[in-house]
């Protein structure tokens, strides 16, 4: 009975989680109708002005919609098999009743992985729900019910976790949303003023144009603060979670542990091909399991792990020769 109730609650939660997305979609569809039909087709009389408005509007609308779609439907990247307990390790772990021995089993597994961050207590991070050792910058999302690589936050407006797989799409979504709002505001302003003083008598169009102006300005202001904040995060190579709680390394907390400088930080999110920076295709560097560290003491370890080919998950789940980087004195901490 309790299991059925729990499943029913989760099902309701998943249904209600789409409400913010439906609200955004409804507002965008209304803005499309109001701008294309009520403004351009029914109000603007100059043919050249009408054509230019429609052309630029559809380009900005298309880029905005594309990035929003990618932000919603890009599945969160999760830890690969190398960070999961193998069948034999899981059997050995579950059959062992002594907590210290269980911790030692997980320590041995962690030695084979490029895990440099720790929990606040200094323990190696382990997710008891997903049964995985957490890669650096990976966190468990209670909404998505999975561990997400380089998790930034769970965004209700896209009903998805913003992380390694879609962070670039999310940034472009914010940027193109701002451009969309700016274009609408700039082109609607003169007709907004004309309707305000009664120079144009079209009452239905007046209603839509007035609300277009207010809604575009309102969204632009809110998006401007959010986009500015994420630009700062990208410049510092931080996630939202890391901005509130500094990542902990073997040597202790370090807010700038992943900060490689502005240029390299941008490359990590947008990739090396600048022609693709503003196109919603995945170009972020790496695979989300390993990130270069700023600390000079870790330079030699970074060089050994620079070849990311050995982190491409193979069909047989083989691990290859990996660097040992776990302190035997460090314990394992179970955390959500």
Secondary structure, DSSP 8 states (H G I E B T S, - for coil): -HHHHHHHHHHHHHHHTTHHHHHHHHHHHHHHHIIIIIIIITT---HHHHHHHHHHHHHHHHHHHHHHHHHHHS------GGGB--HHHHHHHHH---HHHHHHHHHHHHTTS---EE-TTS-EEEETTTTEE--TT-EEETTTTEEETT--EEETTTTEEESTTTHHHHHHHHHHHHHHHHHHHHHHHHHHHHHHTTS---HHHHHHHHHHHHHHHHHHHHHHHHHHHHHHHHHHT--HHHHHS--EETTEE-TTTT---HHHHHHHHH-S-GGGTTSSS---SS-SS----S-GGGHHHHHHT--GGGGS--TT----S------TT--EEEE-
